Amino acid sequence: MTKHDAITSFAPLNKAFGTVFRPGRLSVGLVVPLEDYAHSAVPTMTRHLERARLADDLGFAALWLRDVPFNVPSFGDAGQIFDPFVYLGLLAGQTSRIALGVASIVLPLRHPAHVAKAAASVDVLSGGRLLLGVASGDRPDEYPAMNMSFEDRGDRFRDSFAYIRQMAEHRPEFDLAQGKSRAGLDMLPKPAAGRLPMLVTGGSRQDPDWVAQNGDGWITYPRDTASQARVIDDYRARLRALQQPDKPVTQSLYVDLLEDPDAPARPIHLGFQSGTTHLMRYLAAIETLGVNHVALNLRFNTGDIETTMKRLADDVLPRFAS
């Protein structure tokens, strides 16, 4: 098992990156929408701003949005409905401390100039609170709607990634498949700390070494602890082999938190129903494996959402708070 708590901080990027990610430690965030919509693909977005502010006040480390351009019936989840960058801008003005993450922008479906401009704008307007997850996309139905090819999305992802990186530089000069920049051309604003934290989701149709080399961190999926240990150890072994600094690992987790703290665990989609005792035991286990942040999804939560958030804040966050 990889131990990586010898260092005290990851590479300095923006404010959110430094507060959410700490070597050898786990922080806890929430996935928007903050509501139970187990029986519908489309959330109501009830009290969504009040709950975002509550998450900020209660001390959660981050709020995470997803990029779902189209409501694809076979996918079964419309996400938070709103365009992620428009919504991030609103949340930046409605909150003061909590990190604002997007997991993840589907790069092949957006021109990278628009992503670079929107992401830097949110980062500056929020005081450096943006975490930019990026992905190649996994819903084939969306691509024909934009007259895009699904098969070559990995190439476009890589090109877009390089484009966004370049646009953070002062008057960059580059020649990429999706655009060229010549002397004198520039994009404003620049990211708050000079560089956007870009977290690669899954494989994003890339070689694992490319993911380790180029991303500022890795977003992965919940697995049993033995499997999760193997993939995290492999990721960090690649970082060492490539002479890269240590980088953070994030995972999602669906939870249905029951009132009885000692309620046993029962599997649900990509997570479990349980009381706080089992949840804390699980979180402590993945912290030991090297997960640095977990984004809890309450879509299947059967209890009152505000009550659940407060129970998490009272019983769980103190164990994993900064």
Disulfide bonds with the S-S distance in Angstrom:
none
